[in-house]
């Protein structure tokens, strides 16, 4: 089956996305999965704090998951471009479902140990590294090029809706029973698995099959270097990747300081979930405004503006206005982020050759998230020794300094989007990795 036939189902104009059953199945499966992920995004540190009483150890577990994701990302991307993408998606969902179910059973019996939590974090992080690039390739295979902006806007709205509903629900379920959030997350992976099967994701686009066969005769290192070279040739891209690396480090350090600050001000687990839901509410509103916001500035300047405002908002969370106050700055911080994410996702999907999608997505992950394993550990250490307020001021200051340094770069300030079509050469437009969605909602 060719890519075009898989996307449009025939000649002429493709059907609207609401009638694209393959995309709808992928969207619904991801919606269920992300809801479960945002439940455990809150439940994991709450469980560690309950078991060990250490914010630093809670940060270490988060770092383990991200580290596993990064370590497997490059080989995972190469395998996604070589092998059956449908089977990779199915296998990843089976592994994640079983891992969370096993953790829920251990918590339910009261015999959960720190090493078990770390093991689940590592296993799910490794599975994430396969699922992410395979799903990115699947979206390209089932959506027509002209519908990608609408598709990615819906992806953004879905992710932020999960961020809105998941944290308070996760805190509520954890209050009812420590095993409940993890059992629900396992169930959402099962729902996602069924949706992937029903989506009938093409095993491999027709035009990529020959290239994949040729790559099996070359080494994996050569495959990865080809994708890295594709990205490295653009000065604006390199500057943007360095900026995103620092921004993602700081963004991944936020969770534990916020939890510690809310608890220090008298908030419970439910209050923590409500505060973190501010991220999802702001992102959901931002997804509806993404087209308008995305037209205000070119990508480079938009990135500087979004991260700069985020830094101010993080510092504002430390103001002494009670446990629920951080909802306001976190909500405002996320309004502009979806516009940047949509712009950059569309550019990536249109410009990267389909046969290289898995590898480029993986290289993006490594290049922009390489320091993020340090983020949860840094946040935990700062929260333990400087308190939640001090930690948040330090993280916001780090973001502000990163913005000031990045603004000096002419390559980043001048990063723009020339007129391009889906058929443009891969090197025509530099592309940046999307800004720090990981701490907000996605794995």
VODOKE-48780 format. One record per residue (C-alpha): residue in one letter; x, y, z. Coordinates in pm, whole numbers, padded with zeros to 5 digits, always signed. Example, Ala and Ser with C-alpha at 12.3 -4.5 7.8 and 13.67 -1.06 7.14 Angstrom:
REM VODOKE-48780
A+01230-00450+00780
S+01367-00106+00714
END
This chain:
REM VODOKE-48780
X+00000+00000+00000
X+00136+00338-00088
X+00144+00631+00148
X-00109+00824-00054
X-00358+00544-00071
X-00316+00490+00301
X-00387+00855+00367
X-00664+00942+00133
X-00821+00618+00040
X-00847+00709-00325
X-00791+00979-00586
X-00877+01344-00536
X-00913+01526-00208
X-00856+01323+00109
X-01150+01285+00349
X-01164+01520+00650
X-00985+01403+00961
X-01311+01329+01141
X-01375+01060+00878
X-01019+00926+00882
X-01079+00617+01096
X-00709+00528+01120
X-00616+00868+01260
X-00915+00865+01492
X-00811+00527+01633
X-00455+00647+01691
X-00588+00965+01849
X-00826+00785+02085
X-00562+00533+02189
X-00312+00809+02262
X-00578+01004+02455
X-00639+00707+02684
X-00268+00637+02721
X-00179+00999+02800
X-00453+01021+03059
X-00300+00720+03233
X+00048+00870+03206
X-00057+01196+03369
X-00213+00995+03653
X+00118+00828+03730
X+00315+01148+03660
X+00176+01262+03994
X+00144+00917+04155
X+00507+00808+04104
X+00666+01083+04318
X+00382+01058+04571
X+00450+00685+04602
X+00825+00736+04646
X+00766+01004+04907
X+00527+00771+05089
X+00768+00475+05077
X+01099+00653+05144
X+01015+01007+05260
X+01294+01138+05034
X+01236+01398+04761
X+01585+01325+04626
X+01497+00956+04572
X+01173+01058+04405
X+01378+01265+04163
X+01615+00973+04106
X+01330+00749+03989
X+01217+01011+03738
X+01575+01042+03616
X+01594+00663+03567
X+01295+00663+03334
X+01429+00949+03123
X+01778+00795+03114
X+01641+00464+02987
X+01445+00651+02720
X+01755+00836+02603
X+01984+00531+02608
X+01747+00336+02386
X+01638+00626+02165
X+01905+00604+01893
X+01889+00226+01834
X+01509+00243+01865
X+01487+00503+01589
X+01705+00293+01360
X+01493-00017+01424
X+01172+00176+01358
X+01307+00269+01014
X+01417-00089+00945
X+01135-00305+01076
X+00757-00343+01100
X+00624-00029+01268
X+00290-00185+01355
X+00454-00465+01552
X+00678-00216+01731
X+00375-00014+01844
X+00194-00327+01964
X+00498-00465+02147
X+00563-00133+02323
X+00205-00114+02451
X+00211-00476+02574
X+00535-00414+02767
X+00409-00093+02926
X+00074-00249+03021
X+00239-00547+03191
X+00494-00331+03373
X+00230-00100+03524
X+00003-00394+03610
X+00291-00562+03796
X+00364-00242+03990
X-00004-00201+04081
X-00010-00559+04211
X+00303-00499+04421
X+00161-00179+04571
X-00172-00350+04640
X-00005-00631+04836
X+00196-00379+05039
X+00527-00536+04934
X+00649-00273+04691
X+01018-00188+04716
X+01221+00096+04571
X+01400-00135+04327
X+01064-00245+04182
X+00959+00115+04120
X+01294+00187+03955
X+01264-00126+03739
X+00920-00023+03615
X+01048+00328+03541
X+01337+00185+03335
X+01121-00065+03143
X+00854+00193+03057
X+01120+00447+02960
X+01276+00198+02718
X+00936+00114+02569
X+00863+00487+02529
X+01174+00523+02312
X+01032+00273+02061
X+00672+00389+02074
X+00743+00761+02013
X+00918+00742+01673
X+00694+00457+01555
X+00383+00661+01631
X+00530+00969+01460
X+00581+00759+01148
X+00228+00617+01181
X+00071+00966+01186
X+00256+01058+00868
X+00141+00735+00705
X-00231+00784+00770
X-00272+01165+00741
X-00251+01361+00415
X+00029+01625+00408
X-00217+01913+00381
X-00399+01797+00695
X-00090+01774+00916
X-00140+02117+01082
X-00494+02023+01184
X-00381+01677+01296
X-00101+01814+01514
X-00328+02080+01660
X-00560+01798+01768
X-00261+01611+01908
X-00171+01916+02116
X-00528+01959+02240
X-00542+01592+02338
X-00218+01606+02531
X-00313+01917+02725
X-00662+01785+02797
X-00494+01482+02953
X-00269+01715+03153
X-00578+01896+03277
X-00773+01588+03385
X-00488+01355+03485
X-00312+01527+03778
X-00620+01594+03993
X-00758+01250+03908
X-00421+01093+03990
X-00406+01271+04325
X-00764+01169+04400
X-00706+00804+04309
X-00382+00793+04507
X-00577+00920+04808
X-00829+00637+04765
X-00562+00370+04725
X-00195+00383+04631
X-00232+00109+04369
X-00526+00268+04185
X-00338+00518+03960
X-00101+00246+03839
X-00383-00003+03772
X-00570+00261+03571
X-00254+00343+03375
X-00213-00026+03286
X-00574-00030+03165
X-00516+00276+02945
X-00220+00102+02778
X-00452-00188+02703
X-00703+00052+02543
X-00423+00207+02339
X-00313-00140+02225
X-00662-00218+02094
X-00676+00116+01912
X-00336+00057+01748
X-00455-00281+01619
X-00779-00131+01486
X-00594+00160+01322
X-00428-00085+01080
X-00108+00120+01073
X+00087+00050+00751
X+00378-00177+00827
X+00603+00031+00604
X+00536+00302+00344
X+00598+00168-00005
X+00861+00425-00100
X+01055+00350+00220
X+01069-00026+00171
X+01360-00025-00073
X+01561+00216+00143
X+01492+00001+00449
X+01617-00308+00268
X+01936-00125+00173
X+01990-00009+00530
X+01982-00364+00660
X+02303-00414+00464
X+02471-00119+00639
X+02559-00069+01001
X+02324+00092+01251
X+02589+00350+01329
X+02584+00468+00968
X+02205+00498+00984
X+02218+00716+01294
X+02499+00932+01159
X+02299+00997+00842
X+02012+01141+01050
X+02250+01337+01276
X+02420+01486+00971
X+02083+01589+00830
X+02022+01793+01144
X+02374+01928+01193
X+02398+02108+00861
X+02190+02405+00981
X+02333+02674+01213
X+01991+02786+01333
X+01900+02428+01410
X+02215+02373+01616
X+02152+02689+01819
X+01791+02590+01878
X+01882+02239+01988
X+02131+02376+02243
X+01867+02614+02378
X+01607+02336+02399
X+01859+02119+02586
X+01886+02376+02868
X+01513+02456+02865
X+01418+02089+02897
X+01665+02041+03183
X+01496+02318+03380
X+01142+02215+03286
X+01202+01857+03403
X+01315+01987+03742
X+00979+02151+03823
X+00758+01866+03941
X+00906+01786+04282
X+00960+02151+04391
X+00594+02223+04311
X+00479+01915+04509
X+00701+02003+04807
X+00590+02369+04805
X+00219+02281+04790
X+00258+02034+05078
X+00458+02287+05282
X+00170+02534+05242
X-00082+02285+05376
X-00204+02129+05050
X-00279+01756+05019
X-00241+01518+04721
X-00564+01644+04567
X-00442+02005+04595
X-00118+01905+04421
X-00318+01755+04136
X-00528+02070+04101
X-00215+02288+04088
X-00051+02072+03822
X-00375+02074+03624
X-00306+02441+03557
X-00049+02325+03301
X-00310+02122+03117
X-00574+02394+03129
X-00335+02653+02987
X-00215+02411+02722
X-00571+02323+02623
X-00657+02688+02570
X-00328+02739+02389
X-00405+02453+02150
X-00722+02632+02036
X-00520+02951+01979
X-00213+02782+01829
X-00276+02897+01471
X-00307+03264+01571
X-00013+03261+01811
X+00207+03072+01566
X+00169+03352+01310
X+00289+03625+01548
X+00660+03541+01538
X+00901+03322+01339
X+01000+02999+01518
X+01331+03123+01662
X+01188+03437+01819
X+00875+03248+01923
X+01091+02998+02107
X+01274+03275+02293
X+00947+03446+02386
X+00776+03128+02506
X+01069+03011+02720
X+01130+03361+02856
X+00771+03397+02970
X+00781+03045+03113
X+01083+03147+03325
X+00893+03444+03468
X+00592+03224+03542
X+00803+02966+03728
X+00946+03238+03950
X+00593+03372+04009
X+00477+03035+04148
X+00693+03104+04454
X+00486+03407+04559
X+00333+03350+04906
X-00036+03337+04811
X-00131+02993+04942
X-00115+02633+04812
X-00343+02692+04510
X-00174+03007+04381
X+00068+02826+04140
X-00234+02733+03925
X-00238+03090+03789
X+00123+03126+03665
X+00138+02765+03544
X-00180+02819+03344
X-00044+03137+03183
X+00294+02976+03115
X+00141+02705+02898
X-00087+02915+02677
X+00179+02987+02413
X+00363+02651+02420
X+00122+02456+02193
X+00165+02705+01907
X+00540+02646+01908
X+00493+02270+01928
X+00251+02263+01634
X+00476+02475+01411
X+00779+02260+01477
X+00597+01926+01445
X+00452+02020+01108
X+00792+02131+00977
X+00948+01806+01091
X+00678+01591+00936
X+00685+01773+00601
X+01060+01797+00557
X+01208+01474+00690
X+01214+01189+00436
X+00975+00919+00553
X+01248+00655+00542
X+01441+00864+00798
X+01154+00954+01033
X+01236+00712+01314
X+01602+00806+01327
X+01545+01182+01309
X+01283+01170+01585
X+01525+00971+01800
X+01816+01206+01735
X+01587+01498+01822
X+01500+01324+02146
X+01863+01271+02239
X+01979+01618+02128
X+01711+01809+02317
X+01657+01579+02616
X+02016+01471+02682
X+02034+01656+03015
X+01679+01585+03130
X+01774+01282+03345
X+01949+01537+03564
X+01628+01745+03586
X+01422+01536+03832
X+01732+01467+04041
X+01821+01837+04042
X+01464+01931+04134
X+01457+01675+04414
X+01790+01790+04561
X+01692+02157+04541
X+01355+02083+04701
X+01515+01884+04981
X+01787+02134+05069
X+01640+02470+04957
X+01270+02400+04998
X+01003+02420+04731
X+01012+02800+04703
X+01391+02822+04678
X+01399+02542+04422
X+01140+02710+04199
X+01324+03043+04208
X+01647+02863+04115
X+01484+02677+03825
X+01316+02994+03695
X+01648+03176+03717
X+01819+02902+03517
X+01558+02937+03243
X+01599+03315+03240
X+01977+03290+03207
X+01935+03036+02925
X+01706+03278+02740
X+01949+03566+02781
X+02238+03361+02642
X+02030+03216+02355
X+01907+03562+02253
X+02265+03658+02168
X+02272+03399+01888
X+02196+03558+01547
X+02128+03211+01406
X+01849+03147+01655
X+01703+03498+01634
X+01699+03472+01255
X+01546+03126+01241
X+01246+03164+01013
X+01017+02955+00797
X+01052+03029+00425
X+00767+02929+00199
X+00782+02553+00168
X+00557+02273+00054
X+00535+01912+00152
X+00758+01825-00139
X+01044+02057-00044
X+01393+01921-00014
X+01478+01798+00333
X+01745+02064+00376
X+01528+02356+00274
X+01412+02459+00622
X+01585+02412+00957
X+01371+02248+01221
X+01381+02263+01600
X+01279+02001+01849
X+00957+02085+02024
X+00987+02255+02358
X+00975+02041+02666
X+00642+01859+02645
X+00779+01579+02858
X+00730+01746+03193
X+00384+01850+03096
X+00213+01545+02959
X+00396+01320+02725
X+00631+01039+02788
END
